[in-house]
C-alpha cells in the first residue's frame, strides 16, 4: 500500500508556471505507475498525465500536451507535474494517483488504486 501527498498548488496568473509534487510513502515507489488527474467544479475528474512504472510509457491529455511535463524521481519517492503556460481552464483540484506494475491503461482513473487528497490550482485571467 502507498500513501500519496500532493503539494505545490496555488493561485497564479495566466501564462505562469507551477510545479506540483506527489510524495509517496513506502519503499516500493519504483514499482508504481504514477498519474495526475484533475477535477474542476461541476465537472468530472479527468486525466492529465501519467508515467508507467518503468518509465517506458508517458501519456498526456491533448489539452495539456506541450505545456505540462510529468516526471518521477524514484530516489525521492516523488512524482512531479511541471505546468507551463497555464490557462484559466486549467483551474481545478489536481490529484496524483498510483497503480502498481502498470504500463497500460494509464489514462483511466479506474487503473489507479491509490489517490492523494488533491491540491488546488487556480489560474486567473
C-alpha positions in Angstrom: 0.0 0.0 0.0 1.2 3.5 -0.7 0.1 6.9 0.6 0.3 10.0 -1.5 0.6 13.6 -0.6 0.4 16.4 -3.2 1.9 19.9 -2.9 2.7 22.9 -5.0 -0.7 24.2 -5.9 -1.6 27.8 -5.7 -3.1 30.9 -7.3 -1.2 32.2 -10.4 -1.9 34.4 -13.4 -2.5 33.0 -16.9 0.8 32.3 -18.6 2.6 31.4 -15.3 4.1 28.1 -14.3 3.7 25.8 -11.3 5.3 22.5 -10.3 3.2 20.0 -8.4 4.8 17.3 -6.4 3.4 14.0 -5.2 5.3 12.4 -2.3 4.8 8.7 -1.8 5.3 6.6 1.3 6.9 3.3 1.4 9.9 1.6 -0.3 8.2 0.3 -3.4 7.6 3.6 -5.2 9.6 2.5 -8.3 7.0 -0.3 -8.9 4.1 2.1 -9.3 2.8 3.9 -12.3 2.0 7.5 -11.4 -0.7 9.6 -12.8 -2.2 13.1 -12.4 -5.9 13.8 -12.7 -7.8 17.0 -12.2 -11.4 18.0 -11.3 -12.9 21.4 -11.9 -16.1 22.5 -10.1 -19.2 20.8 -11.6 -17.1 18.6 -13.8 -16.0 15.0 -13.8 -12.4 14.0 -12.9 -10.2 14.0 -16.0 -6.9 12.6 -16.9 -3.9 14.9 -17.2 -0.7 12.9 -17.4 0.8 9.6 -16.4 4.1 7.7 -16.4 4.4 3.9 -16.3 6.1 2.1 -13.5 9.3 1.6 -15.5 9.1 4.9 -17.3 8.6 3.5 -20.7 5.1 4.9 -21.1 4.3 8.6 -20.8 0.9 9.9 -21.7 -0.7 13.3 -21.7 -4.2 14.6 -22.3 -4.4 16.5 -25.5 -5.4 19.7 -23.6 -2.0 19.8 -21.8 0.4 18.2 -24.3 3.3 20.6 -24.9 2.6 22.6 -21.8 2.8 20.0 -19.0 5.6 17.5 -18.2 5.3 14.6 -15.9 8.4 13.1 -14.3 9.4 10.9 -11.4 12.4 10.7 -9.1 12.5 7.2 -7.6 15.3 8.1 -5.2 13.0 10.7 -3.7 9.8 8.7 -3.9 8.2 11.7 -5.7 6.4 12.4 -8.9 6.2 15.8 -10.4 3.9 17.7 -12.8 5.6 20.7 -14.3 2.8 23.0 -15.7 3.8 25.8 -18.0 1.8 28.5 -19.8 -1.1 27.9 -17.5 -4.6 28.9 -18.7 -7.8 29.7 -16.7 -9.3 26.4 -17.9 -6.5 24.6 -16.0 -8.1 25.7 -12.8 -9.0 22.5 -10.8 -8.1 20.3 -7.9 -5.2 18.2 -9.0 -4.9 14.6 -7.7 -2.0 12.2 -8.0 -2.6 8.5 -8.2 -0.6 5.3 -8.1 -1.0 1.9 -9.7 1.4 -1.0 -9.1 3.2 -2.6 -12.0 1.1 -0.8 -14.7 2.3 0.5 -18.1 -1.1 0.3 -19.9 -4.4 2.0 -19.4 -2.9 4.9 -17.7 -5.4 7.5 -18.9 -8.2 5.7 -17.0 -8.9 6.7 -13.4 -10.0 3.1 -12.7 -6.5 1.9 -13.3 -5.3 3.6 -10.2 -5.9 2.2 -6.7 -4.3 4.9 -4.6 -5.1 8.6 -4.6 -3.8 11.7 -2.8 -6.1 14.3 -1.2 -5.6 16.8 -4.0 -4.1 20.3 -4.3 -5.9 23.3 -5.7 -4.6 25.1 -8.7 -6.3 28.4 -9.7 -5.3 30.3 -12.8 -6.6 33.9 -13.1 -7.1 35.6 -16.4 
